[in-house]
Amino acid sequence: MSNPALRNNQDKHRYELIDDDQVLGYAEYNMMGDAVMFTHTEIASEHEGKGYGSQLAQKALDDVRSQHKQVMPVCQFITAYIRRHPDYIDLVTPDSRRAFKI
């Protein structure tokens, strides 16, 4: 598995996981004040099962943390990732934790 880079494509409102200028997958978001609301995550079918979804989630959440913002995990993949990696729970407000059962 390669180590692709993260690109915040603000024009398309999505984080992209890229390798040699090829988009391997993306996590769409909307800005909600001081929170990033993740709405959908998708990995290109030819790259599924290679761990790129987890890399994308980790890198995107790390970027949100570096901006001192909160996360609203509407996307089921991002919600599941945070459940499996409790070190990201602090990014989710208590109300959102209850709403998304984190």
Protein Blocks (a to p, Z undefined) as FASTA:
>chain_A
ZZddddddfknopacddeehiafbdcddddehjaccdfbdcddfklgonlmmmmmmmmmm
mmmmmnopacddfblklmmmmmmmmmlmmmpcfklmmmnoZZ
